[in-house]
Amino acid sequence: MKIIKRRKNFFDSLFDDFFDFPTFPRRDLMRTDIRKVGDNYQIEVELPGFSKEDIKINLDNGYLTISARREHARDEQGDDETIIRSERYFGEISRSYYVGDVSEDDISAKYNNGILTVLLPAESKAEKKKYITIE
């Protein structure tokens, strides 16, 4: 028996997943690592391809929400060009993290090489057991 390898040409592979459009934002966007570093939490969020101006951080009722928006770069397309396939993400994504009772003055953030790093204090209050008196 002879095994024949079929080589896909460019146009065959171009339409392989034509009907596999995501209906919801992709799960692999905004991958996050959270570490406890000393008395702080360090949140690192992957946001490759975004500029610092595209990223917003909001603190509301104990939830830290990170959102980013990227517009489709239609300006890059010339008059005689047609986009055949576009796999880069355009639109808005966001993710929220419960951080408790933290003040925005205690939170710092920096963005470098596609990684947003947010530093905030870890909750320092040690929760004490409370006992209820029985009458």
Secondary structure by P-SEA (a helix, b strand, c coil): cbbbbbbbcaaaaaaccccccccccccccccccccccccbbbbbbbbcccccccbbbbbcccbbbbbbbbcccccccccccccccccccccccbbbbbbcccccccccccccccbbbbbbbcccccbbbbbbbcc
